């Protein structure tokens, strides 16, 4: 309902950002005795989806497993409210940053795939930022951009329906711009379904924002990530 949201304010836009509950995070399979998977997907769900990786994260992980049958794949669901309060996306950014730092330290050989859908795509995109915008005070739990030692362990970033700057400004005036950091730009696939009003501000087809479940983009992103991991 983004058209209505543009007329009446941020609540309607937030409703559109990922509405609908999704499945919980899949359990890691085939992890070695070290407790480290060959690959770990860190995925942030969309607004209003229940705890887990959500309706887009699930087919993305399934498609990645299909393409990497010989590798163990763990899954981490980003912990954040995924609510209409867009300012609380900072909770997810902090959780992503802390989890990636811990994972890189514990499991330096694990290839990390960072992903997100809708508001979750904003969370993951913010986590890649090169610098803190001038005049912006970091929320509690964030100390700054991810260090290169952590960024190097991220093999791929997959974003689905990342909010446009127009939507971000509608939801939370003064929010930092969504800019993929230089350390991640070459390994990021940023997908926007045709006419998705969340990533194409001004579009009118609200159904397009849910198309990632069945339009082949989950498979497209999985293929991209698998090639990044295998060097194919």
C-alpha positions as CSV (number, residue, x, y, z in Angstrom):
1,X,0.0,0.0,0.0
2,X,2.8,2.3,-0.7
3,X,0.6,4.7,-2.8
4,X,-1.6,5.2,0.2
5,X,1.4,5.5,2.4
6,X,2.8,8.3,0.3
7,X,-0.4,10.1,1.0
8,X,-1.0,9.3,4.7
9,X,2.5,8.8,6.1
10,X,5.0,6.2,7.3
11,X,2.7,3.7,8.9
12,X,1.3,2.5,5.6
13,X,4.8,2.2,4.1
14,X,6.0,0.2,7.0
15,X,3.0,-2.1,6.5
16,X,4.2,-2.8,3.0
17,X,7.8,-3.6,4.0
18,X,7.7,-7.3,4.2
19,X,4.2,-7.9,5.5
20,X,3.4,-11.6,6.2
21,X,4.9,-14.1,8.5
22,X,7.6,-16.4,7.3
23,X,9.2,-19.7,8.4
24,X,11.7,-19.9,11.2
25,X,15.4,-20.2,10.6
26,X,16.4,-23.6,9.2
27,X,18.6,-25.7,11.5
28,X,22.3,-25.9,10.4
29,X,23.1,-29.2,8.7
30,X,26.3,-31.1,8.3
31,X,28.4,-28.9,10.5
32,X,31.8,-30.2,11.4
33,X,32.9,-31.1,15.0
34,X,34.4,-27.6,15.3
35,X,31.0,-26.1,15.4
36,X,31.7,-24.2,12.2
37,X,29.8,-24.7,9.0
38,X,31.5,-24.4,5.6
39,X,29.1,-21.6,4.8
40,X,26.8,-19.5,7.1
41,X,23.9,-17.5,5.8
42,X,23.1,-14.5,8.0
43,X,19.7,-13.2,7.0
44,X,17.4,-10.4,8.2
45,X,13.6,-10.9,7.6
46,X,11.1,-8.3,6.5
47,X,8.7,-6.2,8.6
48,X,6.0,-8.1,10.6
49,X,7.6,-11.5,9.8
50,X,8.0,-13.8,12.8
51,X,11.4,-14.7,14.2
52,X,13.5,-16.6,11.7
53,X,14.7,-15.9,8.2
54,X,11.3,-15.2,6.7
55,X,9.5,-16.0,3.5
56,X,12.3,-14.9,1.2
57,X,15.2,-16.1,3.3
58,X,13.9,-19.7,3.3
59,X,13.8,-20.3,-0.5
60,X,17.1,-18.5,-0.8
61,X,18.8,-20.8,1.6
62,X,17.2,-23.9,0.0
63,X,18.5,-22.7,-3.4
64,X,21.9,-22.2,-2.0
65,X,22.0,-25.7,-0.5
66,X,21.0,-27.1,-3.9
67,X,24.0,-25.4,-5.5
68,X,26.5,-26.4,-2.7
69,X,25.5,-30.0,-2.0
70,X,28.9,-30.9,-0.6
71,X,29.2,-28.1,1.9
72,X,27.6,-27.7,5.3
73,X,25.4,-24.6,5.5
74,X,24.4,-23.0,8.8
75,X,21.8,-20.3,9.1
76,X,21.6,-17.3,11.5
77,X,18.4,-15.3,11.7
78,X,19.2,-11.6,12.5
79,X,17.6,-10.6,15.9
80,X,15.7,-7.4,15.6
81,X,12.1,-6.3,16.0
82,X,11.2,-6.0,12.3
83,X,8.5,-3.6,13.3
84,X,7.0,-0.4,12.0
85,X,9.5,1.5,14.1
86,X,12.2,1.8,11.4
87,X,14.6,3.4,13.9
88,X,14.8,0.0,15.5
89,X,16.5,-1.4,12.4
90,X,19.6,-0.2,14.2
91,X,19.1,-3.2,16.6
92,X,19.5,-5.5,13.6
93,X,22.6,-3.7,12.4
94,X,24.2,-4.1,15.8
95,X,23.2,-7.8,15.9
96,X,24.6,-8.4,12.4
97,X,27.9,-6.6,13.2
98,X,28.3,-8.4,16.5
99,X,27.5,-11.8,15.0
100,X,29.8,-11.4,12.0
101,X,32.6,-10.3,14.2
102,X,32.1,-13.3,16.5
103,X,31.7,-15.7,13.6
104,X,34.9,-14.4,11.8
105,X,36.9,-14.9,15.1
106,X,35.5,-18.4,15.9
107,X,35.2,-19.7,12.4
108,X,37.8,-18.0,10.1
109,X,37.4,-20.6,7.4
110,X,33.6,-20.1,7.1
111,X,32.3,-18.3,4.1
112,X,29.6,-15.9,5.2
113,X,26.6,-14.9,3.1
114,X,24.8,-11.8,4.3
115,X,21.3,-11.2,3.2
116,X,18.0,-9.5,3.8
117,X,14.5,-8.8,2.5
118,X,12.7,-5.5,2.6
119,X,13.5,-3.8,6.0
120,X,15.9,-6.7,6.5
121,X,17.7,-5.7,3.3
122,X,18.2,-2.2,4.8
123,X,19.6,-3.8,8.0
124,X,22.1,-5.8,6.1
125,X,23.0,-2.9,3.7
126,X,23.6,-0.6,6.7
127,X,25.9,-3.3,8.2
128,X,28.2,-3.0,5.2
129,X,28.7,0.8,5.5
130,X,32.2,2.2,5.2
131,X,31.7,5.0,7.6
132,X,29.3,6.7,10.1
133,X,27.6,9.6,8.5
134,X,28.7,13.0,9.8
135,X,26.6,14.1,12.7
136,X,25.0,10.7,13.2
137,X,25.2,9.3,16.7
138,X,25.6,5.5,16.7
139,X,23.0,3.6,18.6
140,X,23.9,1.5,21.6
141,X,25.6,-1.7,20.5
142,X,27.4,-0.2,17.5
143,X,31.0,0.9,17.6
144,X,31.6,1.7,13.9
145,X,31.9,0.0,10.5
146,X,32.9,-3.7,10.2
147,X,36.7,-4.1,10.2
148,X,38.4,-5.4,7.0
149,X,39.3,-8.7,8.8
150,X,35.5,-9.3,9.2
151,X,34.5,-8.0,5.8
152,X,37.0,-10.3,4.1
153,X,35.1,-13.3,5.5
154,X,31.9,-12.2,3.8
155,X,31.8,-14.0,0.4
156,X,28.5,-12.5,-0.8
157,X,25.7,-10.2,0.1
158,X,22.1,-10.8,-1.3
159,X,19.5,-8.1,-0.9
160,X,15.9,-8.4,-1.9
161,X,13.6,-5.4,-2.2
162,X,15.9,-3.0,-0.5
163,X,14.0,0.2,0.4
164,X,14.6,3.2,-1.9
165,X,15.8,6.4,-0.4
166,X,12.3,7.8,-0.9
167,X,10.8,5.0,1.2
168,X,13.6,5.3,3.9
169,X,12.9,9.0,4.2
170,X,9.2,8.4,4.4
171,X,9.7,5.9,7.2
172,X,12.3,7.7,9.2
173,X,13.4,11.3,8.4
174,X,17.0,11.7,9.1
175,X,17.9,8.0,8.6
176,X,21.3,7.5,7.1
177,X,21.4,6.8,3.4
178,X,21.6,3.1,2.3
179,X,25.0,2.8,0.6
180,X,26.8,-0.5,0.1
181,X,30.3,-0.2,1.5
182,X,33.3,-0.4,-0.8
183,X,34.5,-3.6,0.7
184,X,31.2,-5.3,-0.2
185,X,30.1,-3.6,-3.5
186,X,31.8,-6.1,-5.7
187,X,30.2,-9.1,-3.9
188,X,26.7,-7.8,-3.6
189,X,23.6,-8.6,-5.6
190,X,20.8,-6.1,-5.1
191,X,17.6,-7.4,-6.5
192,X,14.4,-5.4,-7.1
193,X,11.4,-7.1,-8.5
194,X,9.7,-5.2,-11.4
195,X,7.2,-2.6,-10.0
196,X,8.1,-3.3,-6.4
197,X,7.1,0.0,-4.8
198,X,9.6,-0.5,-1.9
199,X,12.6,-0.4,-4.1
200,X,11.0,1.5,-7.0
201,X,9.5,4.5,-5.2
202,X,6.4,5.6,-7.0
203,X,5.4,2.2,-8.3
204,X,1.9,1.0,-7.5
205,X,1.9,-2.8,-7.5
206,X,2.0,-3.8,-3.9
207,X,1.9,-7.4,-4.8
208,X,5.3,-7.1,-6.5
209,X,7.0,-6.7,-3.1
210,X,6.1,-10.4,-2.3
211,X,7.2,-11.7,-5.7
212,X,10.7,-12.8,-4.6
213,X,9.3,-16.0,-3.2
214,X,8.4,-17.3,-6.6
215,X,9.9,-15.0,-9.3
216,X,13.2,-16.8,-9.5
217,X,15.2,-14.1,-7.8
218,X,16.0,-16.3,-4.8
219,X,17.6,-18.8,-7.2
220,X,19.4,-16.0,-9.0
221,X,20.9,-14.7,-5.7
222,X,21.8,-18.2,-4.7
223,X,23.6,-18.8,-7.9
224,X,25.5,-15.5,-7.4
225,X,26.5,-16.5,-3.9
226,X,27.5,-20.0,-4.8
227,X,29.7,-18.7,-7.6
228,X,31.3,-16.2,-5.2
229,X,32.0,-19.1,-2.7
230,X,33.4,-21.6,-5.3
231,X,35.1,-19.1,-7.6
232,X,33.0,-20.4,-10.4
